[in-house]
Amino acid sequence: MISRKTVSKRIKVTKGGKLLRRVRGVSHNMAKKSAKSIQKKRKYSSVSKSDYKKIRALI
């Protein structure tokens, strides 16, 4: 089975099998956003349950 390279670069798989992704909205226009929201967006967030099967098939 061939993996989709774009998905495999963007999604991180943990030891337990969880899928982690970067939070959107961090690339530009940071002056408008509060410091609190910027700090929250630095962390990885987990993939939603509805998208888990789709993304797992692409990886």
Buried (B, 14 or more C-beta within 10 A) or exposed (E): EEEEEEBEEEBEEEEEEEBBBBEEEBEEEEEEEEEEEEEEBEEBEEBEEEEBEEBBEBE
